[in-house]
């Protein structure tokens, strides 16, 4: 990347609120719609997203992500990116962490095995493929928008910072939030994290 060219940014958007995100149930391949509150979350992001000129807009194939993209004003040019799917929770799909901990004390998706689920290495590989696809764009000084899910977006952030997958646990992320990954000189950084307009009234 030429020194004089300022790299672009990755704008991460977590989908708006669903019934299960509100209740804390793990949701990967279950294709839930946005709640009315989730639709409002997404609409509130539209003025922020309009400040960017995105060369690439990618979304998970799940309708909660695609609808967030559409309500955020970018649905006319979105491309499906299967690697943006949420972490596959296997047997814990639809189950909350407190429920899981009744039989597996201290369980966390970041640190404990999950029956019939993706491993952290598999999730990291998907995140790395997304980042590689984005890098070809941002190295030209152009911006990319990614519409996806809570855990997967946190893994992307960790991998962007060259951290271990489990370090995604350090980055809390609200439904309907916007985050920005960028650079300080040549160093990958988080420029903005977990900005959710609805959280500020």
C-alpha positions as CSV (number, residue, x, y, z in Angstrom):
1,X,0.0,0.0,0.0
2,X,1.6,3.3,-1.0
3,X,2.5,5.5,2.0
4,X,0.6,8.5,0.6
5,X,-2.7,6.6,0.3
6,X,-4.9,6.6,3.4
7,X,-6.4,3.1,3.8
8,X,-10.2,2.7,3.9
9,X,-12.3,1.5,6.8
10,X,-14.3,-1.6,7.6
11,X,-17.7,-0.6,9.1
12,X,-19.2,-3.4,11.1
13,X,-22.9,-3.4,11.7
14,X,-24.5,-5.9,14.1
15,X,-28.1,-6.6,13.1
16,X,-31.0,-5.0,15.0
17,X,-32.8,-6.6,17.9
18,X,-34.6,-10.0,17.5
19,X,-36.6,-12.0,20.0
20,X,-33.6,-14.1,20.8
21,X,-31.0,-11.4,21.0
22,X,-33.3,-9.6,23.4
23,X,-33.7,-12.8,25.5
24,X,-30.0,-13.8,25.3
25,X,-30.7,-17.1,23.4
26,X,-27.9,-18.1,21.1
27,X,-28.9,-17.6,17.5
28,X,-26.9,-18.7,14.5
29,X,-28.8,-20.5,11.7
30,X,-32.3,-19.9,13.1
31,X,-33.6,-17.2,10.7
32,X,-35.5,-14.9,13.0
33,X,-37.0,-11.5,11.9
34,X,-36.2,-8.2,13.4
35,X,-38.5,-7.0,16.2
36,X,-40.1,-3.6,15.7
37,X,-37.4,-2.3,18.0
38,X,-34.8,-3.9,15.8
39,X,-36.2,-2.2,12.7
40,X,-35.9,1.1,14.6
41,X,-32.3,0.2,15.5
42,X,-31.5,-0.3,11.9
43,X,-33.2,2.8,10.6
44,X,-31.3,4.9,13.2
45,X,-28.0,3.8,11.6
46,X,-29.0,5.1,8.1
47,X,-27.8,8.7,8.6
48,X,-24.4,7.4,9.9
49,X,-24.0,4.9,7.1
50,X,-24.9,7.7,4.6
51,X,-21.7,9.5,5.5
52,X,-19.6,6.8,3.8
53,X,-19.2,5.9,0.1
54,X,-18.9,2.1,0.3
55,X,-17.2,0.3,-2.5
56,X,-18.4,-3.0,-1.1
57,X,-21.4,-4.0,1.0
58,X,-21.5,-7.5,2.4
59,X,-24.1,-9.2,4.6
60,X,-24.7,-12.5,6.3
61,X,-27.5,-14.4,4.4
62,X,-29.7,-14.3,7.5
63,X,-32.7,-12.0,7.1
64,X,-32.0,-10.2,10.4
65,X,-28.7,-9.0,8.9
66,X,-30.1,-8.4,5.4
67,X,-33.1,-6.4,6.7
68,X,-30.7,-4.3,8.9
69,X,-28.7,-3.5,5.7
70,X,-31.9,-2.6,3.8
71,X,-33.3,-0.4,6.5
72,X,-29.9,1.2,6.9
73,X,-30.1,2.3,3.3
74,X,-27.7,-0.1,1.6
75,X,-29.9,-2.9,0.4
76,X,-29.7,-1.9,-3.2
77,X,-26.1,-3.1,-3.6
78,X,-25.5,-5.7,-0.9
79,X,-23.8,-9.0,-1.7
80,X,-24.3,-12.1,0.4
81,X,-21.1,-13.3,2.1
82,X,-21.7,-16.7,3.8
83,X,-18.5,-16.3,5.9
84,X,-20.4,-13.6,7.8
85,X,-22.8,-16.1,9.3
86,X,-22.9,-16.2,13.1
87,X,-20.8,-18.7,15.0
88,X,-22.7,-22.1,14.7
89,X,-23.7,-23.0,18.2
90,X,-24.6,-26.6,17.5
91,X,-26.6,-28.1,20.3
92,X,-26.8,-24.8,22.1
93,X,-28.8,-23.1,19.4
94,X,-31.7,-21.3,21.1
95,X,-30.3,-21.8,24.6
96,X,-29.1,-18.9,26.8
97,X,-25.8,-18.9,28.7
98,X,-27.5,-19.2,32.2
99,X,-29.4,-22.3,31.0
100,X,-26.2,-23.9,29.6
101,X,-24.4,-23.2,32.9
102,X,-26.9,-25.3,34.8
103,X,-25.1,-28.3,33.4
104,X,-21.7,-26.8,32.4
105,X,-20.6,-24.4,35.1
106,X,-18.7,-21.4,33.8
107,X,-19.4,-22.1,30.2
108,X,-18.5,-19.4,27.6
109,X,-18.5,-19.8,23.9
110,X,-15.0,-18.3,23.8
111,X,-13.4,-20.8,26.1
112,X,-15.5,-24.0,26.3
113,X,-16.3,-26.7,23.8
114,X,-19.8,-26.8,22.4
115,X,-21.4,-30.0,21.2
116,X,-21.8,-30.3,17.4
117,X,-20.7,-26.6,17.0
118,X,-18.0,-24.8,15.1
119,X,-14.7,-24.6,16.8
120,X,-13.0,-21.3,17.5
121,X,-10.4,-22.1,14.8
122,X,-13.1,-22.6,12.2
123,X,-14.8,-19.3,13.1
124,X,-11.4,-17.6,13.0
125,X,-10.7,-19.0,9.5
126,X,-14.0,-17.5,8.3
127,X,-13.2,-14.2,9.9
128,X,-9.8,-14.2,8.2
129,X,-11.4,-14.8,4.8
130,X,-13.7,-11.9,5.3
131,X,-10.8,-9.6,6.3
132,X,-8.8,-10.8,3.3
133,X,-11.7,-9.9,1.0
134,X,-12.0,-6.5,2.6
135,X,-8.3,-5.7,2.5
136,X,-8.2,-5.7,-1.3
137,X,-10.7,-2.8,-1.1
138,X,-9.4,-0.8,1.8
139,X,-5.9,-1.0,0.5
140,X,-7.2,1.2,-2.3
141,X,-8.4,3.7,0.2
142,X,-12.1,2.6,-0.1
143,X,-14.6,1.6,2.6
144,X,-16.4,-1.7,3.2
145,X,-19.6,-2.3,5.1
146,X,-20.2,-5.7,6.8
147,X,-23.7,-6.6,8.2
148,X,-23.6,-9.5,10.6
149,X,-23.9,-10.9,14.1
150,X,-22.6,-10.4,17.6
151,X,-20.0,-13.1,18.1
152,X,-18.8,-13.2,14.5
153,X,-18.3,-9.4,14.5
154,X,-16.3,-9.7,17.7
155,X,-14.1,-12.4,16.2
156,X,-13.5,-10.2,13.1
157,X,-12.4,-7.3,15.4
158,X,-10.1,-9.6,17.3
159,X,-8.5,-11.0,14.1
160,X,-8.2,-7.5,12.6
161,X,-6.1,-6.6,15.7
162,X,-4.1,-9.8,15.3
163,X,-5.5,-11.2,18.5
164,X,-6.6,-14.7,19.4
165,X,-10.2,-15.6,18.6
166,X,-11.0,-15.8,22.3
167,X,-10.0,-12.2,22.8
168,X,-13.3,-11.3,21.1
169,X,-14.8,-11.8,24.6
170,X,-13.3,-8.3,25.4
171,X,-15.5,-6.5,22.9
172,X,-19.1,-6.1,24.1
173,X,-21.5,-5.5,21.2
174,X,-25.1,-4.3,21.2
175,X,-27.7,-5.3,18.7
176,X,-28.1,-2.5,16.1
177,X,-24.6,-1.1,16.7
178,X,-22.0,0.3,14.4
179,X,-18.2,-0.1,14.8
180,X,-15.3,1.0,12.7
181,X,-12.0,-0.8,12.0
182,X,-9.2,1.2,10.6
183,X,-5.5,2.1,10.9
184,X,-3.3,4.4,12.8
185,X,-0.5,4.7,10.3
186,X,0.2,1.0,9.5
187,X,-1.2,-0.4,12.7
188,X,-4.8,-2.0,12.6
189,X,-6.9,-0.2,15.2
190,X,-10.5,0.1,16.4
191,X,-11.6,3.6,15.5
192,X,-15.1,3.3,17.0
193,X,-16.8,0.5,18.8
194,X,-20.3,-0.5,19.7
195,X,-22.0,2.8,18.9
196,X,-25.8,2.2,19.1
197,X,-27.8,5.4,18.6
198,X,-30.8,3.8,20.4
199,X,-28.7,3.4,23.5
200,X,-28.5,7.2,23.8
201,X,-32.2,7.9,23.5
